[in-house]
Amino acid sequence: MSSSYLKEAYDVEAEYRAFYTGGQVIWTNDGNHMLCHCNDAVKAIDLNSGLVTSTFGGSEDEADEEDTIYCFALSRDNDFLITTHKSGLIKLWSMSDVKVTKMWRSIHKGPIAKVVFDGTSNTIATGGSDGTAKIWNILRQTCTHSLKGTQGVFNILTFHPDITKHLLFGSGDDTKIIAWNVESGEQISTFSGHFSKITSLNFTIDGKFMVSSGRDRVLILWDIEQGKAVRTLPVYECIEDSVILPVKFQLPDKKIKKSDGGIYVACAGDKGVIKVWDVSSSKLIYAQTNSVVSPASNDGGLAVTQLLLNEIRCCLSVISADHNIIVYDLATFECSKQMVGFTDEVLDVSYFGQSDSHIAVATNSIDIKVYDLETMNCQLVKGHGDLVLSLAKSPYNPDVLLSSSKDNSIRVWLMNNKKVQCIGIGNRHTASVGSVCLPYLDASCCFSVSQDSCIKKWQLPTINAESEEIHTLICTHTEVAHSKDINHISMSPNDKIVASGSQDKTIKLWSTEDLSLLGTLRGHKRGVWCVKFSPVDQVLLSASADCTMKLWSISELNCLKTLEGHSSSVLKAEFISKGLQIVSAGADGLMKVWNIKTSESIVTLDKHDGRVWALAVSENENHIITGGADSLLIKWKDVTTEKREKETKERQDLIMQEQELSNLLHDKKMVKALKLALKLDKPFLTLKIINELLKDDGRDVLLSTIKQLNSNQHESLAKCCVEWNTNTRNCYAAQVVLHILLSEGQLDVDSAATIRALLPYNQRHMQRLTATLQDLNFLTFTINCMQPHATSLT
């Protein structure tokens, strides 16, 4: 890329929006897709690609009011999806057409908390917050039975897998499981044994037993026919979900066969770990050791919200409380897929890996989310104990990433075979670490700034991809840098200077050798959010909450330029185009590209709905990643070259067409010439052709020519007439063409606007012609009056 190359425009290549915002997740019966709850929509996710393949619901128009989906269910034949909405509507969707086939209104006195299909897919049951369950015939959209017996909101609602038994099981806030006969609507039995909320209910393969879990830290095995508990198994944690495993499956170092005769249940709860129990013998068979789900932080908190079994793929899926979906292979318990659902405010983003193959994202989470840009598959990187605030890639070694957190620490990460591991931890700050940076020319040290007003220099360990040892970083220098919180730190391309920007409105330059102060830059009226060194000049860029950016001379320590254009705080800024341009992001949700030479904004990009906290430019500057308060990651593509090539091609095509038009006029091929002139939108060249056709009383020739045009060309010709009609000298041709178009019925009703545009000028032309005719009549009258007198004089 030459230094004279200027980026003039960017375009959105992709937006990474949330596909899961909490609530239900279910597998489709083919085992290849997941249906995920996302506010007012249910989205189908292809497990192989991680992409959204179809969306059920969701308002296409932003002005439409969101009708939140409370719960949904999939029929056993995989043909229909049922959704219940905040508006009280129940919608039946065709899975193949992704369209609503039936819709009716619920008669529950409140929201519907649970919905489930029976085995025939012709009947559904809904459990409401009013403590009643209702049976619906979906073919007629009628309620056949209203079932009572529970108290409060339904937590559990499920049909017995044997459709000949016609049994429905449900549980509410009273910790009892009720069984109803769905044909008669009668309550058959009550299962009492839990002392807290029941969170799951699963049936064995033969349908004789069921297993329930609850927040009272027990699993209970029930005999359905006898209506009593067979065994109560303490599991020592609040269970949020459980599944009964197949009669034949394999665990790490264990192979379970049908002949073993056990009832094996996998469960997960507030510890964030999957455990497999043999309920029939009260034994713990397996406890997961590689969980990426953080345990619940306090009593009553959640770590896991759902646990799903996919028998076709032989895998377990964990849905975490922070809306992540983790898929484990059942035989090895290796994590095969990680998908991130709702991402809260994006605080920082950084390219990561060789050739910028990945991006690391810091959100309102203790985990760092590392996305593979090719597939957008996500890897959750754990280690920090509080929210991650800042990320920085090593320009010297792209596989090294530095992070900082509200836990007062910094961490060094290494990517090895697409797996990210921590290789170093630094704990010397006394407050949240807001920003970090790494050198350009080596990976021997790093720098950090914190709310404790200090800047620190750290010695980095030797990078060894083979070692799994986590080193303790040594802090070699510390300086009290500012009087208020320090927001950002940046290093010069020659690794000799670091710059810090603070809420105290100043920017300070420090020597990287011993953190000695080299100079202070004053001029901003509010806090400084970002500082960046130019890649080619001794110039520093700063972005501030006073809505401006400033360019500073490092040698003279004075302000060179002030860039104004944002309507609120400028949060991030980067040099691009070899230091000739700047891209900035602000609290107004706008991105701007600036030309430094003219100090003007070249283009403004508006896709975010809130503050843009994060901005990262790829190494080749072809792409930009931004993220902000709207929970969106947006990838921008530089389209300058494509735009120029398109404009050049359009100019060449125009020249060729104009030459062709000139040749047609020369050869007197008026019909083709007229069509081409209309296509090129050349009204006065079209007028020249019309006048040529009108010569020597050529009205009939003009009529036959116009008849050979299509409807779109008639519309274009009518628009030309509007323009000709504004000039008195050209109004005759305009009126003749309009007369032909109207008399031959060539104009559609859509041409009413064209007719309205003609009327004012037509009235003016009529007034002028009337006045001319009056003058001619007066002249004739005068001559006639003079003739007798002229005769008498002779």
LINQUIGI-V183771 format. One record per backbone hydrogen bond with DSSP energy under -0.5 kcal/mol. CO is the residue of the C=O (numbers start at 1). NH is the residue of the N-H. Records with the same first field share a line. If there is no record, write none. Layout:
CO=NH  NH
//
This chain:
2=5
6=8
9=639
11=13  637
14=635
15=17
16=633
20=342
24=37
26=35
28=31
32=47
33=28
34=36  45
35=26
36=43
37=21
38=40  41
39=69
40=58
41=38
42=56
43=36  45
44=46  53  54
45=34  47
46=50
51=46  53
54=44
55=57
56=42
58=60
60=62
61=64
66=68
68=86
71=84
73=82
75=78
79=95
80=75
81=93
82=73
83=91
84=70  71
85=88
88=106
89=85
90=104
91=83  93
92=101  102
93=81  95
94=98  99
99=94  101
102=92
104=90
108=110
111=113  129
114=127
116=125
118=121
122=138  139
123=118
124=136
125=116
126=128  134
127=113  114
128=131  154
131=150
132=128
133=147
134=126
135=144  145
136=124  138
137=140  141  142
142=137  144
145=135  147
147=133
150=149
151=173  174
156=171
158=169
161=163
162=165  166
163=166
166=182
167=160
168=180
169=158
170=178
171=155  156
172=175
175=193  194
176=172  178
177=191
178=170
179=188  189
180=168  182
181=185
186=181  188
189=179
190=192
191=177
197=215
200=213
202=211
204=207
208=224  225
209=204
210=222
211=202
212=220
213=199  200
214=217  239
217=235  236
218=214
219=233
220=212  222
221=230  231
222=210  224
223=227  228
228=223
231=221
232=234
233=219
238=270
241=268
243=245  266
249=256
251=254
254=251
256=249
257=260
258=261
262=264
263=265  279  280
264=245
265=277
266=243
267=275
268=240  241
269=272
270=296
273=269
274=288
275=267  277
276=285  286
277=265  279
278=281  282  283
283=278  285
286=276
292=294
298=301
303=321
306=319
308=317
309=311
310=314  315
314=330
315=310
316=328
317=308
318=320  326
319=305  306
320=323
323=341
324=320  326
325=339
326=318
327=336  337
328=316
329=333
334=329  336
337=327
338=378
339=325  341
342=344
345=347  364
348=362
350=360
352=358
353=356
354=357
357=373
358=352
359=371
360=350
361=363  369
362=347  348
363=365
365=388
366=384
367=363
368=370  381
369=361  371
370=379
371=359  373
372=376
377=372
379=370  381
380=382
381=368
384=383
387=406
390=404
392=402
393=395
397=394  400
398=353
399=415
400=394
401=413
402=392
403=411
404=389  390
405=408  433
408=429
409=405
410=426
411=403
412=423  424
413=401
414=416  421
416=419
419=416
421=414
423=471
424=412
425=473
426=410
432=434  451
435=449
437=447
439=395  396
444=460
445=439
446=458
447=437
448=456
449=434  435
450=453  486
453=481  482
454=450
455=479
456=448
457=476  477
458=446  460
459=474
464=467
469=471
471=425  473
473=475
474=459  476
477=457
479=455  481
485=487  503
488=501
490=499
492=495
496=512
497=492
498=510
499=490
500=508
501=487  488
502=505  528
505=523  524
506=502
507=521
508=500
509=518  519
510=498
511=515
516=511
519=509
520=522
521=507
527=529  545
530=543
532=541
537=539
538=554  555
539=534
540=552
541=532
542=550
543=529  530
544=547  570
547=565  566
548=544
549=563
550=542
551=560  561
552=540  554
553=557  558
558=553
561=551
562=564
563=549
569=571  587
572=585
574=583
576=580  581
577=580
580=596
581=576
582=594
583=574
584=592
585=571  572
586=589  612
589=607  608
590=586
591=605
592=584
593=602  603
594=582  596
595=599  600
600=595
603=593
604=606
605=591  607
611=613  629
614=627
616=625
618=621
622=638
623=618
624=636
625=616
626=634
627=614
628=346  631
632=628  634
633=16
634=626  636
635=13  14
636=624
637=11  639
639=643
640=644
641=645
642=646
643=647
644=648
645=649
646=650
647=651
648=652
649=653
650=654
651=655
652=656
653=657
654=658
655=659
656=660
657=661
658=662
659=663
660=664
661=665
662=666
663=667
664=669
665=668
668=670
669=673
670=674
671=675
672=676
673=677
674=678
675=679
676=680
677=682
678=681
681=683
682=686
683=687
684=688
685=689
686=690
687=691
688=692
689=693
690=694
691=695
692=695
694=697  698
698=702
699=703
700=704
701=705
702=706
703=707
704=708
705=708
706=709
710=714
711=715
712=716
713=717
714=718
715=719
716=720
717=721
718=722
719=723
720=724
721=725
723=726
724=727
727=730  731
728=731
730=734
731=735
732=736
733=737
734=738
735=739
736=740
737=741
738=742
739=743
740=744
741=746  747
742=745
748=751
749=752
750=753
751=755
752=756
753=757
754=758
755=758  759
756=760
758=762
759=763
760=764
761=765
762=766
763=767
764=768
765=769
766=770
767=771
768=772
769=773
770=774
771=775
772=776
773=777
774=778
775=779
776=780
777=781
778=782
779=783
780=784
781=785
782=786
783=787
784=788
785=789
786=790
787=791
788=792
789=793
790=794
//
